[in-house]
Amino acid sequence: MEEIWKPIEGYENYYEISNKGRLRSVDRVVQDKNGVKMPIKGRLIKCGTCQGYKIYNLYKGGKYKSVRIHRLVAQAFIPNPENKSDVNHKDFDRSNNCVENLEWTTRQENCKWSSENYSKCRLGRKIPHGRYKENLKRKMHHIHKKGDKYGHTYYQFVINKDKKVITKSFKNLDDAISYRDKFFEEIGGA
């Protein structure tokens, strides 16, 4: 796939975003305090991460703005005629910001899609949350891959429910997923 660059809305003469999820600054001329004009060469910008999402700090007019890269890619390359609010990573990999891996969704569609496709998650990643029952709305569940000080690996199912955290540990991922599915069947979800 050829890399295509587009200007970022509101930062047209400062930054560009690519369909592969990379950000670069644009060649420009700036004026210092003394009125001297200096050329600035554009370059690729390194990103940080926040909760697994790639983020960038955009700078303009003396102010920084922190943005998630997947939103920039979606805004630049994916039409959103229905004005949906969320951007979904189809493969659950928050660091994969290629345009083919992203889609606009509503919050409800995103949660539903995540709960129906949880088995595609990779080991060691949080399994996305969904809405299962009225009392679990906006609550999060996930399965962690953990290790103890002796080098043993185990998996933990964690759910926040009614201001309590329920945690159960398993020796393998299949047992954790099976327990999670039974848990939600019992409360009438999934």
URVENFEN-V928398 format. One record per pair of residues at least 6 apart in sequence whose C-alpha atoms are under 7 Angstrom apart, sorted by sequence separation. I is the first residue (numbers start at 1). J is the second residue. D is the distance in Angstrom with one decimal. If there is no record, write none. Layout:
I_J_D ; I_J_D
This chain:
17_23_4.7 ; 31_37_4.3 ; 48_54_5.7 ; 49_55_5.5 ; 58_64_5.5 ; 59_65_6.4 ; 121_127_6.4 ; 131_137_5.3 ; 147_153_4.4 ; 159_165_5.7 ; 160_166_6.4 ; 170_176_5.8 ; 184_190_5.9 ; 8_15_6.0 ; 16_23_5.8 ; 17_24_6.6 ; 30_37_5.5 ; 31_38_6.1 ; 47_54_6.1 ; 48_55_5.2 ; 57_64_6.0 ; 58_65_5.1 ; 146_153_5.7 ; 147_154_6.0 ; 158_165_6.8 ; 159_166_5.3 ; 7_15_6.1 ; 8_16_5.4 ; 15_23_7.0 ; 16_24_5.4 ; 29_37_6.3 ; 30_38_5.4 ; 47_55_5.6 ; 48_56_6.3 ; 57_65_5.4 ; 58_66_6.3 ; 146_154_5.3 ; 158_166_5.6 ; 159_167_6.8 ; 7_16_4.2 ; 8_17_6.4 ; 15_24_5.6 ; 16_25_6.3 ; 29_38_5.5 ; 30_39_6.4 ; 47_56_5.2 ; 57_66_4.3 ; 118_127_6.2 ; 145_154_6.1 ; 146_155_5.8 ; 158_167_4.6 ; 6_16_5.2 ; 7_17_6.3 ; 15_25_4.3 ; 16_26_6.9 ; 29_39_4.3 ; 56_66_5.6 ; 57_67_6.3 ; 91_101_6.7 ; 118_128_6.9 ; 145_155_4.7 ; 157_167_5.6 ; 158_168_6.8 ; 5_16_6.0 ; 6_17_5.5 ; 14_25_5.7 ; 15_26_5.5 ; 28_39_5.9 ; 29_40_5.8 ; 55_66_6.7 ; 56_67_5.4 ; 90_101_5.3 ; 129_140_5.2 ; 144_155_5.5 ; 145_156_6.6 ; 156_167_6.6 ; 157_168_5.3 ; 5_17_5.5 ; 6_18_6.3 ; 14_26_5.3 ; 28_40_5.3 ; 55_67_5.5 ; 56_68_6.4 ; 89_101_5.7 ; 90_102_6.0 ; 129_141_5.6 ; 143_155_6.5 ; 144_156_5.1 ; 156_168_5.6 ; 157_169_6.4 ; 5_18_4.3 ; 13_26_6.6 ; 27_40_5.7 ; 28_41_6.7 ; 55_68_4.4 ; 56_69_6.8 ; 89_102_5.0 ; 115_128_6.8 ; 129_142_7.0 ; 143_156_5.4 ; 144_157_6.7 ; 156_169_4.3 ; 4_18_5.3 ; 5_19_6.8 ; 27_41_4.6 ; 54_68_5.9 ; 55_69_5.5 ; 88_102_5.5 ; 89_103_7.0 ; 114_128_5.7 ; 115_129_6.5 ; 128_142_6.6 ; 143_157_4.5 ; 155_169_5.6 ; 156_170_6.2 ; 3_18_6.3 ; 4_19_5.7 ; 26_41_7.0 ; 27_42_4.4 ; 53_68_6.6 ; 54_69_5.7 ; 87_102_6.4 ; 88_103_5.3 ; 114_129_6.8 ; 115_130_5.2 ; 127_142_4.8 ; 142_157_5.9 ; 143_158_6.3 ; 154_169_6.7 ; 155_170_5.1 ; 3_19_6.1 ; 26_42_4.3 ; 71_87_6.5 ; 87_103_5.5 ; 88_104_6.3 ; 114_130_6.5 ; 126_142_5.1 ; 127_143_5.9 ; 142_158_5.5 ; 154_170_5.7 ; 155_171_6.2 ; 3_20_6.4 ; 25_42_4.6 ; 87_104_4.7 ; 88_105_6.5 ; 126_143_5.6 ; 141_158_5.5 ; 142_159_6.7 ; 154_171_4.8 ; 155_172_6.2 ; 24_42_6.6 ; 25_43_5.3 ; 86_104_5.8 ; 87_105_5.9 ; 111_129_6.5 ; 112_130_6.0 ; 126_144_6.2 ; 141_159_4.3 ; 154_172_6.3 ; 155_173_6.1 ; 24_43_5.3 ; 25_44_6.5 ; 86_105_5.1 ; 111_130_4.4 ; 125_144_6.6 ; 140_159_5.9 ; 141_160_6.6 ; 157_176_6.1 ; 24_44_4.1 ; 25_45_6.9 ; 84_104_5.9 ; 85_105_6.5 ; 86_106_5.5 ; 111_131_6.4 ; 124_144_5.7 ; 140_160_5.9 ; 156_176_6.9 ; 23_44_5.9 ; 24_45_5.3 ; 84_105_5.4 ; 85_106_5.5 ; 86_107_5.9 ; 124_145_4.6 ; 139_160_5.8 ; 155_176_6.6 ; 23_45_5.6 ; 77_99_7.0 ; 84_106_5.1 ; 85_107_6.9 ; 88_110_6.3 ; 123_145_6.9 ; 139_161_6.7 ; 157_180_7.0 ; 80_104_6.7 ; 74_99_6.9 ; 136_161_6.5 ; 73_99_6.5 ; 70_97_5.3 ; 74_102_6.9 ; 92_121_6.1 ; 53_94_5.2 ; 54_95_6.0 ; 52_94_5.8 ; 53_95_5.8 ; 52_95_6.7 ; 21_69_6.5 ; 21_70_7.0 ; 21_73_6.1 ; 19_73_6.3 ; 17_72_7.0 ; 18_73_6.9 ; 17_73_6.5 ; 133_189_5.7 ; 132_189_4.5 ; 19_77_6.9 ; 132_190_5.6 ; 8_76_7.0 ; 6_76_6.7 ; 21_97_4.8 ; 20_97_6.4 ; 21_98_5.3 ; 20_98_4.3 ; 19_98_5.8 ; 20_99_6.4 ; 19_99_5.3
